[in-house]
Each structure stands twice: as C-alpha cells, then as structure tokens.
Amino acid sequence: MNADDVRVPRAQAGSSPQHLLTTVLGEYVDSSDADLPSTAVIAILREFGVSEPSARAALSRLVKRGLIATRRNGRSPVYHLTPQAIAKHRSRMRHFLNFGSHPAPWTGEWVLASFSIPTAGQASRHALRRSLTALGFVGLYDSVWIRPGSDATPVREALGELLHPVEGARWSVLQARFEDESGPHGPASAYDLTSLAAAYSRFVAQYAELRAAARSGAVDATRALVARTSAMDSWRRFADIDPDLPPHLLPQPWPRQEARETFLDIHAALGSLAQARLVQVATPHWPDAASWITHFQASTNPANPEPTGGSTAAAHSPG
C-alpha cells in the first residue's frame, strides 16, 4: 500500500471551521507567546478544504469567545492563543489522550438530581435538561437525572442558578447507591449503551485502513495532517459522551479498548509527520512556525499519564 492508495476519512459531520481550528490549534500550538498571522491560519485551514472567508470567520469567532486574542506586530495584527485557552487545551488533550486507559475507581456512588417545575416554567425545564446533559447526567425518569460519581457541587450550582428564579420550582441533589445496580431497572438502563457500542465499532471499521497504513509507514506528511486531525476529531467525541461506567455495568464484549488502540496507533504514528506538514504549510506566511508548532502524544510513563509536547515549542511554554 502506498500513500496514494490510503483513503483519509473525513472529519465528523458537522465539524465547522471554528471547531476544526480549535482542534488544530489545541493539538499543534502550545504557547500563548506564538504570534500567528492570519495568512498562516488561512493556509492551514486550506489543507482541510476550508475557504479563506470561512477561515477568517472562524478566527473572528474564536476571538469573540476569548480563545484567541490579537496584538500588533508591525502593520498587521497577529493572533495568539490566550493563556486561558492554553490551559483549557492542555486539560482537554490530557482528557482525550488518557480517556479509556483504565477503568475509573468505582465506589458505587451516584449523584441524583430531582426537580419539579410548574407548567409555566417549561423554558427553564429545557434549559435545565441541556445543562444536566452537559454535566454528564442522563434521565433515569422524567425529572430524575443521574451520573456516576460523588461530586454534587456542579449540579447543585446549576439547579440553583436555573431554578431559583422559577416560582414554585423545587429540586434536590442526593448521593445514592442502587440496591440492584446491574439489574434491568438499574442505573445503566438509563444509557443507550447499544448505540454507544455501535459507534465505537464504526470508529474501528472507519479507521482500520488508516491504522494499518500508519503502522506500516504508508502515509505521507500531506495526508498525515488531515488524517490525524480527523481521528482526533472523531475520538474526542467519545471522551465527551461516554459515561465511563464500571465494567460490570457494560455489555460484553465492550469495543472501547479496540477503538482506543486504533486511535492511539494513528495519533502516535502520524504525529511527527503531521507536525512537519503543518510547518511546511505555515512557514511561507509565518517564518517562525518551526519554533512554535508542536504535537501532543500520549505518555508511555504509567506513573505520569500526561500528553507531552513534541518539539522545541515546549521550551517556550510557561510551566
């Protein structure tokens, strides 16, 4: 198999230029000191088929969100990641790369949130459901939501913020244990684990060819950047939607480990190639690109499961 034979999967449907730019910057730029000309960003996103107007719009939206800021460098403004964005990217990369590496310690504890909202507060009900979903909760019953673990602070704050202004609303937050935890009416029944397992299996099938090519060295630098970003873009969604239930609550066989190994093989094998392609594309517009562009990789040290930078850019980053 040669590089021209390798089909590079597209990024997940619905990946906007803004989302794509966030992924690329999070993966390959790890310092708020790096000054990015807009022309370099446009050239980078062109690799993914993003037009110049869409690239400029993505930059503008990230500035409005506070992930990117501008400063003057001669005549033209340059862009840089904010320190807050760098900290968020590092935390997220750690989460994505370590997710599924080992079962989370299990104590049998669940956080349970229950609420009652008058008919007049239906808009608040919808907002609350969105907030609970974002916090990793799932509806066990209509107004009873659960998530594994014991940290009740975030949901307690969310319920108070959203429901305190609603006249007649009531809510409670409990730490609970289920008597028949693994039974048909236990907490696992609230999750659509069948669909999640199917999604993991589709990921394995979608990236099987790329995984084999990456392991055999049959992917060139041009394809490596798009392919590696596509794999990360697809994998990162699992780290956000998988409730990470303990093994005794999961159907067997559970395909997450095979999906994780598929992702890590691609991510590790293509890291240096993707970085090299990014430097090649950006340098005509950004002469210092090679000094700042890096890549993350999963740590091989079990005692320190952290992503590590792949280039001299790490030397510029604040500790």
LINBEL-V873178 format. One record per pair of residues at least 6 apart in sequence whose ideal C-beta (glycine too) atoms are under 7 Angstrom apart, sorted by the first residue. I is the first residue (numbers start at 1). GAP is how many residues later the second one is. D is the distance in whole Angstrom. If there is no record, write none. Layout:
# LINBEL-V873178
{{I:GAP:D} {I:GAP:D}}
This chain:
# LINBEL-V873178
{{1:212:6} {1:215:7} {1:217:5} {2:216:6} {3:215:6} {3:216:6} {3:217:4} {3:220:6} {6:203:7} {6:204:6} {6:207:5} {6:212:6} {6:213:6} {6:217:6} {7:202:6} {8:202:7} {8:215:5} {8:218:5} {8:219:4} {8:222:7} {9:197:5} {9:198:6} {9:201:7} {9:221:5} {10:220:6} {11:9:7} {11:218:7} {11:219:5} {11:222:5} {12:221:6} {12:222:5} {12:225:7} {15:218:6} {17:28:6} {17:33:5} {17:37:5} {17:38:6} {17:40:7} {17:41:4} {18:40:4} {18:43:5} {18:44:6} {20:25:7} {20:28:6} {20:30:7} {21:24:6} {21:37:5} {21:41:6} {22:40:7} {22:45:7} {23:206:6} {23:209:6} {23:210:6} {24:20:6} {24:205:6} {25:56:6} {26:63:4} {26:66:6} {26:67:6} {27:202:7} {27:205:6} {27:268:6} {27:269:6} {28:247:6} {28:250:6} {28:265:5} {28:266:6} {28:267:6} {29:52:6} {29:263:6} {29:264:6} {30:56:7} {30:264:5} {30:279:5} {30:283:6} {30:284:6} {30:287:5} {31:55:7} {31:261:6} {31:282:6} {31:285:5} {31:286:4} {32:48:6} {32:49:5} {32:50:6} {32:51:5} {32:54:5} {33:283:5} {34:46:6} {34:258:4} {35:38:6} {35:43:4} {35:45:6} {36:42:6} {36:43:4} {36:44:6} {36:250:7} {37:39:7} {37:41:6} {37:248:5} {37:249:5} {38:18:7} {38:21:6} {38:41:7} {39:246:4} {40:242:4} {40:245:4} {40:246:4} {40:249:7} {41:14:6} {41:18:6} {41:38:7} {42:10:5} {42:13:5} {43:238:5} {43:239:6} {43:242:6} {44:234:7} {44:237:6} {44:238:6} {45:10:4} {47:178:6} {47:179:6} {47:234:6} {48:178:6} {59:9:7} {59:20:6} {62:6:4} {63:6:7} {63:7:7} {66:16:6} {66:18:7} {67:14:7} {67:15:6} {67:18:4} {68:11:5} {68:12:7} {68:13:6} {68:14:7} {68:17:7} {69:11:6} {69:13:5} {70:7:4} {70:8:7} {70:9:6} {71:6:7} {71:7:6} {71:9:7} {93:203:5} {93:214:5} {94:212:6} {94:213:6} {95:144:6} {96:136:7} {96:139:6} {96:140:5} {96:143:5} {97:199:7} {97:201:4} {97:210:5} {98:207:5} {99:140:4} {100:156:5} {100:157:7} {100:160:4} {101:204:6} {103:143:6} {103:144:6} {104:140:5} {106:140:4} {107:43:7} {108:69:5} {108:73:7} {109:40:6} {109:41:4} {109:66:6} {109:68:6} {110:36:5} {110:37:7} {110:38:6} {110:66:5} {110:68:7} {110:77:6} {111:35:7} {111:36:5} {111:38:6} {111:39:7} {111:40:7} {111:41:5} {111:44:6} {111:62:7} {111:64:6} {112:32:7} {112:34:5} {112:62:4} {112:64:5} {113:19:7} {113:24:6} {113:32:5} {113:42:5} {113:46:6} {113:58:7} {113:60:5} {114:29:6} {114:30:5} {114:57:7} {114:58:5} {115:13:7} {115:28:5} {115:44:7} {115:48:6} {115:54:7} {115:55:7} {115:56:4} {116:27:6} {116:53:7} {116:54:5} {117:7:6} {117:8:5} {117:46:7} {117:49:6} {117:52:5} {118:50:4} {118:51:7} {121:45:4} {121:48:6} {124:38:6} {124:39:6} {124:42:5} {127:35:6} {128:34:5} {128:35:7} {131:27:5} {131:31:6} {132:13:5} {132:23:7} {135:12:7} {135:19:5} {135:20:6} {135:23:6} {136:11:5} {136:107:6} {137:8:4} {137:9:6} {137:10:5} {137:18:7} {138:7:6} {138:8:6} {138:9:7} {138:52:5} {138:53:6} {138:105:7} {139:6:5} {139:51:6} {140:6:5} {140:47:7} {140:50:5} {146:41:6} {146:44:6} {147:96:7} {148:95:6} {148:97:6} {150:25:6} {152:21:5} {152:23:6} {155:18:6} {156:17:5} {159:12:5} {159:14:7} {163:6:4} {163:8:5} {178:8:5} {178:9:6} {180:6:5} {181:6:6} {181:68:7} {182:6:7} {182:66:6} {182:67:6} {188:57:6} {188:61:4} {191:52:6} {193:57:7} {193:58:6} {196:46:6} {197:54:6} {197:57:7} {197:58:6} {200:55:4} {200:56:5} {200:59:4} {201:54:5} {203:31:6} {203:56:5} {203:59:7} {204:51:6} {204:54:5} {204:55:5} {204:58:5} {207:24:6} {207:55:5} {207:59:6} {210:17:6} {210:56:6} {211:51:5} {211:54:5} {211:55:6} {213:6:5} {214:51:6} {214:52:5} {214:55:4} {214:56:5} {215:50:6} {215:54:6} {219:8:6} {219:51:6} {219:54:7} {221:52:4} {221:55:5} {221:56:4} {222:55:6} {224:46:4} {224:49:4} {224:50:5} {224:53:6} {225:49:4} {225:52:4} {225:53:6} {227:39:7} {227:43:6} {228:38:6} {228:39:6} {228:42:4} {228:43:7} {228:46:4} {231:32:6} {231:35:5} {231:36:6} {232:35:7} {235:28:4} {264:34:6} {268:29:6} {268:30:7} {271:24:4} {271:26:5} {271:39:6} {272:38:7} {274:21:6} {275:18:6} {275:19:7} {275:20:4} {275:35:6} {275:36:6} {278:15:5} {279:10:5} {279:11:5} {279:14:5} {282:7:4} {282:11:7} {283:6:5} {283:7:7} {291:21:6} {291:22:7} {292:21:5} {292:24:7} {293:18:7} {293:20:6} {294:15:4} {294:16:5} {294:17:4} {294:19:4} {294:20:6} {295:15:4} {296:11:4} {296:13:7} {296:14:7} {297:10:6} {297:11:6} {297:13:6} {298:9:6} {299:6:5} {299:7:5} {299:8:7} {299:9:6}}
